[in-house]
Amino acid sequence: MLKFYREDSTDWKKAWHKLQDKWEYTDICGARIDYNIDAKLNGAYIVIGLLYGEGDVFRTMDISTRCGHDSDCNFPQCHVRQAPRHL
């Protein structure tokens, strides 16, 4: 994710597409499903939010939520990761 961010730090969707192209159908966690909800992908979605959110808690959560298939757990993790900055 850091490589994608360094290539273009302004467009999180480009990073998302690169991630999907490389990992969407690799090491799928469930049999006979049409989408990959693997924890490694969700972790990457959180990182995308943290990088492209640029310290804005709401933007970070928005991006991470919009990235994932199983996105209900992504935005709380972003908030937990950023909370110490705002205390």
Residue, then its C-alpha position, 0 to 999 in steps of 0.5 A: m500500500l505504501k508503494f501505491y501511495r507513493e505513486d499517487s498520494t491523491d487518488w485512493k481509488k487508484a490504490w484500491h484498484k491496484l490492490q483489487d487487481k493483485w489480490e482480489y482472487t488470490d488466497i480466497c478465504g471462503a469456498r464457493i463465494d463470489y467475493n473475497i472478505d479475507a482479513k488481509l484485504n480488510g487490513a489493506y483497506i484500513v491502511i488505504g483509509l489511514l494513508y489517504g485520509e490524511g489525519d481527518v478521522f471522518r475522511t479516513m473512516d469514509i474511505s475505509t468503509r467504501c473500500g471493503h466488501d466486509s466494511d462494517c469492521n473497517f471504519p471502527q479500526c481506523h478510528v481506534r488507530q487515530a484516537p490517540r492523536h485526538l486525545 
